[in-house]
Amino acid sequence: MKGLKLIVIPLFALMAFTHRSETPFQEFCGIENSAFKAGEKVTYTVYYAVAGIYVNAGTATFTNTLETLNNKPVFHIVGEGNTNSSYDWIYKVRDKYETYIDTTTMQALKFVRNVNEGGYKKYQHVTFNKTANTAVTNTGVFKVPACVQDVVSAVFYARNIDFSKLRKDDRIGFSMFLDDEVFNMYIRYLGKETVKTRYGKFETIKFKPLLLKGTIFEGGEHMTVWVTDDANRIPVRIESPIVVGKVKIDMMNYENIRHPLTSLIKRR
């Protein structure tokens, strides 16, 4: 079942379904981290719906620890997605994504993808050489832009964007390296909105990433993402139609966030 494969792809990896824009953007250069800290842990529940009925089908968890890589302090961020055991007999998924982000530059230095989806296994290891502007993978060496991100680091970088400088429908662009290829991506800022999730009622910032048509997603701006309208910028809901049905992902628990969750209006 293709829908079940989608629902347990790690949360931030959903945003990797990209569109090739005509011009690369350099918005993702030179930003300081003020949104998150080491020790943060955020957990999500993934719901899948057909005919309007949502079922709890999986979980995604993201943890952040402070480590050292090549004598540099880095944020080691791990995203894991799993189907619930009751679905394993249909389509068992155990996915793990890791990124190592330079704490000073907020640039990705290393990326690891280790997935097991219905018996299909794939392992990818990427080292970013910021001096030579290359990505070294299992299969070769690839030229990349100076401020390229991976699929997980891009979202944590984006949490630090100053949305107050944007107007509705402004595009925020960046380059991302995935599967030995560079994609020029953007998300469209849609303004602010109050949203009710399974966790509670939030004041949020709303945007849409442009998706590449594939076996799961329809092409175009069909996915919607809501992040907290406070200094944390935590994604609290993602919704998207898929080929069969619809997926909804809600933040259900958090630990050791950097700032008070002032965007929370009412706990459910």
VENUR-V127473 format. One record per residue. N is the residue number from 1. RES is the residue in three letters. PHI is phi as a letter, one per 30 degrees, with the letter a starting at -180 (* if undefined). D_CENTER is the distance of its C-alpha to the mean C-alpha in whole Angstrom. Layout:
BEGIN
n:N res:RES phi:PHI d_center:D_CENTER
n:N res:RES phi:PHI d_center:D_CENTER
END
This chain:
BEGIN
n:1 res:MET phi:* d_center:23
n:2 res:LYS phi:d d_center:20
n:3 res:GLY phi:d d_center:19
n:4 res:LEU phi:d d_center:19
n:5 res:LYS phi:d d_center:17
n:6 res:LEU phi:d d_center:14
n:7 res:ILE phi:d d_center:14
n:8 res:VAL phi:c d_center:13
n:9 res:ILE phi:d d_center:10
n:10 res:PRO phi:e d_center:8
n:11 res:LEU phi:e d_center:5
n:12 res:PHE phi:d d_center:2
n:13 res:ALA phi:d d_center:5
n:14 res:LEU phi:e d_center:6
n:15 res:MET phi:d d_center:5
n:16 res:ALA phi:d d_center:7
n:17 res:PHE phi:d d_center:10
n:18 res:THR phi:c d_center:12
n:19 res:HIS phi:b d_center:15
n:20 res:ARG phi:d d_center:18
n:21 res:SER phi:d d_center:19
n:22 res:GLU phi:d d_center:23
n:23 res:THR phi:b d_center:22
n:24 res:PRO phi:d d_center:20
n:25 res:PHE phi:c d_center:19
n:26 res:GLN phi:b d_center:19
n:27 res:GLU phi:d d_center:17
n:28 res:PHE phi:c d_center:15
n:29 res:CYS phi:c d_center:18
n:30 res:GLY phi:i d_center:20
n:31 res:ILE phi:b d_center:18
n:32 res:GLU phi:c d_center:19
n:33 res:ASN phi:d d_center:17
n:34 res:SER phi:b d_center:18
n:35 res:ALA phi:c d_center:15
n:36 res:PHE phi:b d_center:14
n:37 res:LYS phi:b d_center:17
n:38 res:ALA phi:d d_center:17
n:39 res:GLY phi:j d_center:18
n:40 res:GLU phi:d d_center:15
n:41 res:LYS phi:b d_center:14
n:42 res:VAL phi:b d_center:12
n:43 res:THR phi:c d_center:13
n:44 res:TYR phi:b d_center:12
n:45 res:THR phi:c d_center:14
n:46 res:VAL phi:c d_center:14
n:47 res:TYR phi:c d_center:17
n:48 res:TYR phi:b d_center:18
n:49 res:ALA phi:b d_center:21
n:50 res:VAL phi:b d_center:24
n:51 res:ALA phi:h d_center:27
n:52 res:GLY phi:i d_center:25
n:53 res:ILE phi:c d_center:25
n:54 res:TYR phi:c d_center:22
n:55 res:VAL phi:b d_center:22
n:56 res:ASN phi:d d_center:20
n:57 res:ALA phi:c d_center:19
n:58 res:GLY phi:a d_center:16
n:59 res:THR phi:b d_center:14
n:60 res:ALA phi:b d_center:11
n:61 res:THR phi:b d_center:11
n:62 res:PHE phi:b d_center:10
n:63 res:THR phi:b d_center:13
n:64 res:ASN phi:b d_center:14
n:65 res:THR phi:b d_center:17
n:66 res:LEU phi:c d_center:19
n:67 res:GLU phi:b d_center:21
n:68 res:THR phi:b d_center:23
n:69 res:LEU phi:b d_center:22
n:70 res:ASN phi:h d_center:25
n:71 res:ASN phi:i d_center:27
n:72 res:LYS phi:c d_center:24
n:73 res:PRO phi:d d_center:22
n:74 res:VAL phi:b d_center:18
n:75 res:PHE phi:d d_center:15
n:76 res:HIS phi:c d_center:15
n:77 res:ILE phi:c d_center:11
n:78 res:VAL phi:c d_center:11
n:79 res:GLY phi:c d_center:9
n:80 res:GLU phi:b d_center:11
n:81 res:GLY phi:b d_center:12
n:82 res:ASN phi:b d_center:16
n:83 res:THR phi:d d_center:18
n:84 res:ASN phi:d d_center:20
n:85 res:SER phi:e d_center:24
n:86 res:SER phi:d d_center:25
n:87 res:TYR phi:c d_center:23
n:88 res:ASP phi:e d_center:24
n:89 res:TRP phi:d d_center:27
n:90 res:ILE phi:d d_center:25
n:91 res:TYR phi:a d_center:22
n:92 res:LYS phi:d d_center:21
n:93 res:VAL phi:b d_center:18
n:94 res:ARG phi:b d_center:17
n:95 res:ASP phi:c d_center:14
n:96 res:LYS phi:b d_center:13
n:97 res:TYR phi:b d_center:10
n:98 res:GLU phi:b d_center:11
n:99 res:THR phi:b d_center:11
n:100 res:TYR phi:b d_center:14
n:101 res:ILE phi:c d_center:14
n:102 res:ASP phi:e d_center:18
n:103 res:THR phi:d d_center:18
n:104 res:THR phi:d d_center:21
n:105 res:THR phi:c d_center:19
n:106 res:MET phi:i d_center:15
n:107 res:GLN phi:c d_center:15
n:108 res:ALA phi:d d_center:14
n:109 res:LEU phi:c d_center:17
n:110 res:LYS phi:a d_center:16
n:111 res:PHE phi:b d_center:13
n:112 res:VAL phi:b d_center:14
n:113 res:ARG phi:b d_center:13
n:114 res:ASN phi:b d_center:16
n:115 res:VAL phi:b d_center:16
n:116 res:ASN phi:b d_center:19
n:117 res:GLU phi:b d_center:18
n:118 res:GLY phi:i d_center:22
n:119 res:GLY phi:j d_center:24
n:120 res:TYR phi:d d_center:22
n:121 res:LYS phi:c d_center:21
n:122 res:LYS phi:b d_center:19
n:123 res:TYR phi:b d_center:19
n:124 res:GLN phi:b d_center:17
n:125 res:HIS phi:b d_center:18
n:126 res:VAL phi:b d_center:17
n:127 res:THR phi:c d_center:19
n:128 res:PHE phi:c d_center:19
n:129 res:ASN phi:c d_center:22
n:130 res:LYS phi:d d_center:22
n:131 res:THR phi:d d_center:26
n:132 res:ALA phi:d d_center:26
n:133 res:ASN phi:h d_center:23
n:134 res:THR phi:b d_center:22
n:135 res:ALA phi:c d_center:20
n:136 res:VAL phi:c d_center:22
n:137 res:THR phi:b d_center:21
n:138 res:ASN phi:d d_center:23
n:139 res:THR phi:c d_center:24
n:140 res:GLY phi:l d_center:25
n:141 res:VAL phi:c d_center:25
n:142 res:PHE phi:b d_center:23
n:143 res:LYS phi:d d_center:23
n:144 res:VAL phi:b d_center:20
n:145 res:PRO phi:d d_center:20
n:146 res:ALA phi:d d_center:21
n:147 res:CYS phi:c d_center:17
n:148 res:VAL phi:d d_center:15
n:149 res:GLN phi:c d_center:12
n:150 res:ASP phi:c d_center:10
n:151 res:VAL phi:d d_center:6
n:152 res:VAL phi:d d_center:5
n:153 res:SER phi:d d_center:8
n:154 res:ALA phi:d d_center:7
n:155 res:VAL phi:d d_center:5
n:156 res:PHE phi:d d_center:8
n:157 res:TYR phi:d d_center:10
n:158 res:ALA phi:d d_center:10
n:159 res:ARG phi:d d_center:10
n:160 res:ASN phi:c d_center:14
n:161 res:ILE phi:d d_center:15
n:162 res:ASP phi:d d_center:18
n:163 res:PHE phi:d d_center:18
n:164 res:SER phi:d d_center:21
n:165 res:LYS phi:d d_center:22
n:166 res:LEU phi:c d_center:21
n:167 res:ARG phi:c d_center:23
n:168 res:LYS phi:e d_center:22
n:169 res:ASP phi:i d_center:20
n:170 res:ASP phi:d d_center:20
n:171 res:ARG phi:c d_center:17
n:172 res:ILE phi:c d_center:15
n:173 res:GLY phi:c d_center:15
n:174 res:PHE phi:a d_center:14
n:175 res:SER phi:c d_center:14
n:176 res:MET phi:b d_center:12
n:177 res:PHE phi:c d_center:14
n:178 res:LEU phi:a d_center:13
n:179 res:ASP phi:h d_center:16
n:180 res:ASP phi:i d_center:18
n:181 res:GLU phi:b d_center:18
n:182 res:VAL phi:c d_center:17
n:183 res:PHE phi:c d_center:15
n:184 res:ASN phi:c d_center:16
n:185 res:MET phi:c d_center:13
n:186 res:TYR phi:a d_center:13
n:187 res:ILE phi:b d_center:12
n:188 res:ARG phi:c d_center:15
n:189 res:TYR phi:d d_center:16
n:190 res:LEU phi:c d_center:18
n:191 res:GLY phi:j d_center:19
n:192 res:LYS phi:c d_center:20
n:193 res:GLU phi:a d_center:20
n:194 res:THR phi:d d_center:21
n:195 res:VAL phi:b d_center:19
n:196 res:LYS phi:c d_center:21
n:197 res:THR phi:c d_center:18
n:198 res:ARG phi:d d_center:19
n:199 res:TYR phi:d d_center:19
n:200 res:GLY phi:l d_center:21
n:201 res:LYS phi:c d_center:22
n:202 res:PHE phi:b d_center:19
n:203 res:GLU phi:d d_center:20
n:204 res:THR phi:b d_center:17
n:205 res:ILE phi:c d_center:15
n:206 res:LYS phi:c d_center:15
n:207 res:PHE phi:a d_center:13
n:208 res:LYS phi:b d_center:13
n:209 res:PRO phi:d d_center:11
n:210 res:LEU phi:d d_center:14
n:211 res:LEU phi:c d_center:13
n:212 res:LEU phi:d d_center:16
n:213 res:LYS phi:d d_center:18
n:214 res:GLY phi:a d_center:18
n:215 res:THR phi:d d_center:19
n:216 res:ILE phi:c d_center:17
n:217 res:PHE phi:c d_center:16
n:218 res:GLU phi:d d_center:18
n:219 res:GLY phi:d d_center:18
n:220 res:GLY phi:j d_center:18
n:221 res:GLU phi:c d_center:16
n:222 res:HIS phi:c d_center:16
n:223 res:MET phi:d d_center:12
n:224 res:THR phi:b d_center:12
n:225 res:VAL phi:b d_center:10
n:226 res:TRP phi:c d_center:12
n:227 res:VAL phi:b d_center:12
n:228 res:THR phi:d d_center:15
n:229 res:ASP phi:d d_center:17
n:230 res:ASP phi:b d_center:18
n:231 res:ALA phi:d d_center:18
n:232 res:ASN phi:d d_center:15
n:233 res:ARG phi:h d_center:12
n:234 res:ILE phi:d d_center:11
n:235 res:PRO phi:d d_center:9
n:236 res:VAL phi:c d_center:12
n:237 res:ARG phi:a d_center:12
n:238 res:ILE phi:b d_center:10
n:239 res:GLU phi:b d_center:13
n:240 res:SER phi:a d_center:14
n:241 res:PRO phi:d d_center:17
n:242 res:ILE phi:b d_center:17
n:243 res:VAL phi:e d_center:21
n:244 res:VAL phi:b d_center:22
n:245 res:GLY phi:j d_center:21
n:246 res:LYS phi:a d_center:18
n:247 res:VAL phi:c d_center:15
n:248 res:LYS phi:b d_center:14
n:249 res:ILE phi:b d_center:12
n:250 res:ASP phi:b d_center:13
n:251 res:MET phi:d d_center:13
n:252 res:MET phi:b d_center:16
n:253 res:ASN phi:a d_center:17
n:254 res:TYR phi:b d_center:16
n:255 res:GLU phi:b d_center:18
n:256 res:ASN phi:h d_center:19
n:257 res:ILE phi:d d_center:17
n:258 res:ARG phi:d d_center:19
n:259 res:HIS phi:b d_center:20
n:260 res:PRO phi:e d_center:22
n:261 res:LEU phi:d d_center:20
n:262 res:THR phi:d d_center:22
n:263 res:SER phi:d d_center:20
n:264 res:LEU phi:d d_center:21
n:265 res:ILE phi:d d_center:24
n:266 res:LYS phi:a d_center:25
n:267 res:ARG phi:d d_center:24
n:268 res:ARG phi:d d_center:25
END
